[in-house]
Amino acid sequence: MPHILIVEDEAAIADTLIFALQGDGHSTEWVTLGNAAVEQQRQRPADLIILDIGLPDISGFEACRQLRRFTEVPVMFLSARDGEIDRVVGLEIGADDYVVKPFSPREVAARVRAILKRMAPRAEPVSNVPGLFVVDTLRMLISYRGQPLSLTRHEFRLLQSLLEQPERVLSREQLLDAVGVAADAGYERSIDSHIKSLRAKLRAVAADAEPIQTHRGLGYSYSPSHS
C-alpha cells in the first residue's frame, strides 16, 4: 500500500485529500508544517509527498529543496498561484506535478496514481546501451565510460529515456512524460535546464564528447557516435 504524506495547513483541504487517497487504496499521514514534513520523511519515508507551497513556517519550495538533499521521493505541489514562473521553479527544484487550488480530489488521486506508476522500476535491472553507457534501473544508476554519474531522479529518467531510443528526436513534451511529470503542468521549458545539467556531468567525464544532441525547434536525441 503506497504511503502518501500530505503537507497542508488547511484542515478542510487535508481532509478531502485524505478521504480521496484512502479511498484509492493509499495510506496517508498529515502534517501542517514544512519542517515537520522534512523530519517525517527522514524518520518514516513516504512513497509520495503532496506539498502545499504556502505553509506557515517555510514555503513548500524551501521544504522541497531540503528534501532533495537526501531523498528523491516524488513531490506534488499544491498552490493557489497559477503563474508559469512558479511551475518552472517547482520542476527545477524537483517537483513531479503542480496542482492549482481549487482542485478535484479525484483528479489529485488520479495524478498520484500516474506518478507512482511512472516511478515504478522497469523490467530490466541492468542494461548496456549502444555507446559507452550502462543503465542500472533498480539502483537508479547510470555509468558513463565506467564512471557512475551523480544524477537527480529527473536527470536519471531523462537520460534513460534518451539512451533507450538512440538517434530518435524526443520533444520536450515526450521528455517530460519520461521524467514522470504531467505534460500539462507547464514545465516544458525546464527540460532545457535539465539537459544543461546533464551535459555538464557528462563533460566532466569526457570533455570532448557530446552524446546529447540538440535539434532546434524539435527536441533532443542521444547519439552513440558522439559518445
Backbone torsions as a table, in degrees:
resi	resn	phi	psi	omega
1	MET	NA	115.5	178.7
2	PRO	-60.3	140.4	-178.6
3	HIS	-107.4	124.6	-175.9
4	ILE	-113.0	128.8	174.8
5	LEU	-98.9	122.1	179.2
6	ILE	-102.8	125.7	-179.9
7	VAL	-118.2	98.9	-171.9
8	GLU	-153.9	129.7	-176.7
9	ASP	-89.8	-7.0	177.3
10	GLU	-98.0	114.2	-174.2
11	ALA	-59.5	-39.0	-177.2
12	ALA	-63.6	-41.2	178.5
13	ILE	-67.7	-43.9	179.4
14	ALA	-60.5	-41.6	-179.3
15	ASP	-61.8	-41.5	179.9
16	THR	-67.1	-37.0	177.8
17	LEU	-67.6	-43.5	179.4
18	ILE	-59.9	-44.9	-179.6
19	PHE	-61.8	-46.8	-177.8
20	ALA	-66.8	-42.4	-176.1
21	LEU	-73.4	-40.1	176.7
22	GLN	-66.6	-35.7	175.7
23	GLY	-66.6	-20.2	179.0
24	ASP	-94.1	5.9	175.0
25	GLY	94.3	15.3	179.1
26	HIS	-103.8	151.9	167.0
27	SER	-91.4	149.4	-175.2
28	THR	-132.3	157.1	172.6
29	GLU	-141.4	143.6	-174.3
30	TRP	-125.8	129.0	170.8
31	VAL	-130.4	159.3	-175.2
32	THR	-107.2	-8.2	-175.7
33	LEU	-123.2	148.1	179.3
34	GLY	-66.4	-41.9	179.1
35	ASN	-63.3	-36.8	177.7
36	ALA	-65.6	-36.3	179.1
37	ALA	-65.1	-42.3	179.0
38	VAL	-61.9	-46.0	-179.6
39	GLU	-66.3	-39.1	179.0
40	GLN	-62.9	-39.2	-179.8
41	GLN	-67.1	-30.6	176.0
42	ARG	-68.9	-39.5	-173.6
43	GLN	-85.8	-41.7	-178.5
44	ARG	-138.1	86.3	-173.4
45	PRO	-59.6	133.6	174.3
46	ALA	-90.3	164.1	176.4
47	ASP	-86.0	-20.9	178.5
48	LEU	-160.1	146.2	179.2
49	ILE	-120.3	128.1	171.3
50	ILE	-98.7	117.6	-165.8
51	LEU	-125.7	113.9	175.6
52	ASP	-70.8	141.9	-179.6
53	ILE	-78.1	-40.2	-176.4
54	GLY	-92.2	82.3	-179.0
55	LEU	-102.1	158.7	-176.2
56	PRO	-67.0	-30.8	-175.3
57	ASP	-98.6	-65.8	176.8
58	ILE	-123.4	158.2	-180.0
59	SER	-71.3	159.2	175.3
60	GLY	-60.9	-33.5	177.3
61	PHE	-61.3	-45.9	-180.0
62	GLU	-66.2	-39.3	177.1
63	ALA	-60.8	-40.8	179.3
64	CYS	-65.9	-40.4	177.4
65	ARG	-59.2	-42.1	178.9
66	GLN	-67.4	-39.4	177.8
67	LEU	-61.6	-40.2	-176.1
68	ARG	-68.8	-10.3	176.2
69	ARG	-73.4	-19.0	-177.6
70	PHE	-141.2	-2.5	-179.2
71	THR	-149.7	149.9	175.1
72	GLU	-109.2	27.7	178.7
73	VAL	-56.8	137.2	176.9
74	PRO	-60.5	140.6	-178.9
75	VAL	-127.3	129.9	172.9
76	MET	-112.8	122.1	178.5
77	PHE	-85.6	142.8	168.5
78	LEU	-113.2	138.2	-179.3
79	SER	-157.8	150.3	172.4
80	ALA	-84.8	-7.3	-177.9
81	ARG	-99.8	137.0	-176.6
82	ASP	-116.2	21.1	-178.2
83	GLY	-74.4	147.9	-179.3
84	GLU	-62.7	-37.2	-176.8
85	ILE	-62.1	-37.6	179.1
86	ASP	-66.0	-39.8	179.3
87	ARG	-65.2	-42.7	-179.4
88	VAL	-65.0	-46.4	178.0
89	VAL	-58.8	-41.5	-179.8
90	GLY	-56.4	-47.6	-179.3
91	LEU	-68.6	-39.4	-176.1
92	GLU	-65.3	-25.3	177.8
93	ILE	-98.0	4.2	170.2
94	GLY	115.0	20.5	178.3
95	ALA	-78.2	157.1	176.8
96	ASP	-110.0	-19.9	178.3
97	ASP	-161.9	162.4	-176.8
98	TYR	-142.1	115.4	-176.2
99	VAL	-115.8	131.0	-176.9
100	VAL	-95.8	135.0	175.2
101	LYS	-78.1	145.9	-6.9
102	PRO	-74.2	152.9	-176.4
103	PHE	-135.9	166.1	175.3
104	SER	-89.4	122.1	177.4
105	PRO	-56.1	-35.3	178.7
106	ARG	-66.2	-36.7	177.6
107	GLU	-65.8	-41.8	177.6
108	VAL	-60.4	-44.4	178.9
109	ALA	-60.7	-40.0	178.8
110	ALA	-65.9	-39.8	178.2
111	ARG	-66.6	-37.5	176.5
112	VAL	-61.3	-45.9	177.9
113	ARG	-58.2	-43.9	-177.3
114	ALA	-64.7	-42.3	179.7
115	ILE	-64.0	-46.1	-179.0
116	LEU	-63.3	-35.8	178.3
117	LYS	-66.8	-42.6	179.9
118	ARG	-67.5	-29.1	-178.6
119	MET	-81.1	-11.0	-178.1
120	ALA	-63.6	139.2	178.9
121	PRO	-59.7	143.3	176.8
122	ARG	-80.5	170.0	-168.2
123	ALA	-62.2	-47.0	-174.2
124	GLU	-85.1	115.6	-177.8
125	PRO	-69.6	-39.8	-179.1
126	VAL	-134.6	133.0	179.6
127	SER	-146.6	143.5	173.7
128	ASN	-88.5	138.5	-179.4
129	VAL	-108.4	143.3	174.9
130	PRO	-52.4	126.0	-173.9
131	GLY	116.5	-134.1	-173.4
132	LEU	-128.6	31.5	-177.9
133	PHE	-114.2	146.0	170.9
134	VAL	-128.8	127.9	-177.3
135	VAL	-110.6	123.0	174.7
136	ASP	-110.2	98.4	-174.2
137	THR	-67.4	-42.3	-175.9
138	LEU	-64.6	-36.2	178.6
139	ARG	-91.6	-3.1	-176.7
140	MET	52.0	54.3	-176.9
141	LEU	-131.8	133.6	174.1
142	ILE	-121.8	128.5	176.9
143	SER	-105.6	141.3	179.6
144	TYR	-127.4	119.6	-177.1
145	ARG	54.8	38.0	177.0
146	GLY	82.4	1.4	-177.6
147	GLN	-113.6	123.0	178.1
148	PRO	-63.5	137.8	178.8
149	LEU	-94.5	139.4	176.0
150	SER	-89.3	97.1	-173.3
151	LEU	-117.5	145.9	167.9
152	THR	-72.9	169.1	-179.9
153	ARG	-63.2	-39.9	178.1
154	HIS	-63.4	-42.4	179.6
155	GLU	-65.2	-39.6	178.1
156	PHE	-60.4	-50.7	-178.6
157	ARG	-62.8	-39.2	-179.3
158	LEU	-65.1	-49.2	179.6
159	LEU	-66.5	-40.4	178.2
160	GLN	-57.2	-44.6	-179.1
161	SER	-63.5	-41.3	177.8
162	LEU	-65.1	-42.6	-177.9
163	LEU	-65.8	-31.6	-177.9
164	GLU	-71.2	-16.2	-176.3
165	GLN	-133.9	69.6	-176.3
166	PRO	-55.3	137.7	176.8
167	GLU	70.6	-7.2	178.0
168	ARG	-82.2	131.8	178.5
169	VAL	-82.8	121.6	179.0
170	LEU	-107.4	130.4	179.3
171	SER	-72.5	167.3	176.9
172	ARG	-61.3	-37.9	178.3
173	GLU	-63.3	-42.4	178.2
174	GLN	-65.1	-37.8	179.7
175	LEU	-70.8	-35.0	174.3
176	LEU	-59.6	-43.8	179.3
177	ASP	-62.9	-39.0	178.8
178	ALA	-65.5	-37.7	179.7
179	VAL	-67.3	-26.2	-179.0
180	GLY	101.7	17.4	179.6
181	VAL	-103.0	138.5	178.7
182	ALA	-57.8	129.9	-176.2
183	ALA	-66.3	-21.2	-178.7
184	ASP	-94.9	12.2	-177.6
185	ALA	-83.4	-4.5	176.0
186	GLY	81.9	29.3	-173.5
187	TYR	-106.3	7.7	-170.3
188	GLU	-52.6	-40.7	-175.6
189	ARG	-67.2	-23.1	-177.9
190	SER	-74.4	-15.8	176.3
191	ILE	-57.1	-37.1	-178.9
192	ASP	-59.5	-40.0	-179.0
193	SER	-69.3	-34.2	176.7
194	HIS	-68.3	-39.7	176.7
195	ILE	-62.4	-41.8	178.4
196	LYS	-60.6	-42.9	178.9
197	SER	-65.3	-42.8	178.2
198	LEU	-60.6	-45.5	-179.5
199	ARG	-60.2	-38.9	179.5
200	ALA	-62.9	-40.4	-179.1
201	LYS	-71.4	-34.7	177.2
202	LEU	-70.9	-38.9	179.6
203	ARG	-68.5	-25.4	176.6
204	ALA	-66.2	-23.7	177.1
205	VAL	-90.5	-44.5	-178.4
206	ALA	-141.4	99.2	-173.2
207	ALA	-65.9	-26.1	-175.1
208	ASP	-93.4	-0.7	-177.2
209	ALA	-97.7	156.0	179.1
210	GLU	-144.5	67.8	-175.6
211	PRO	-66.8	-25.8	179.0
212	ILE	-97.6	116.8	-177.5
213	GLN	-101.3	141.5	176.8
214	THR	-96.4	134.9	175.1
215	HIS	-121.1	100.6	-170.6
216	ARG	-57.6	130.5	179.7
217	GLY	79.3	-5.5	-176.7
218	LEU	-119.5	-50.9	-178.2
219	GLY	152.3	-140.0	-174.6
220	TYR	-137.5	158.5	176.0
221	SER	-144.9	162.9	174.1
222	TYR	-102.8	128.3	179.9
223	SER	-115.6	106.9	179.0
224	PRO	-58.1	-32.5	-177.1
225	SER	-69.9	-15.5	178.3
226	HIS	-104.2	11.5	-178.7
227	SER	-79.5	NA	NA
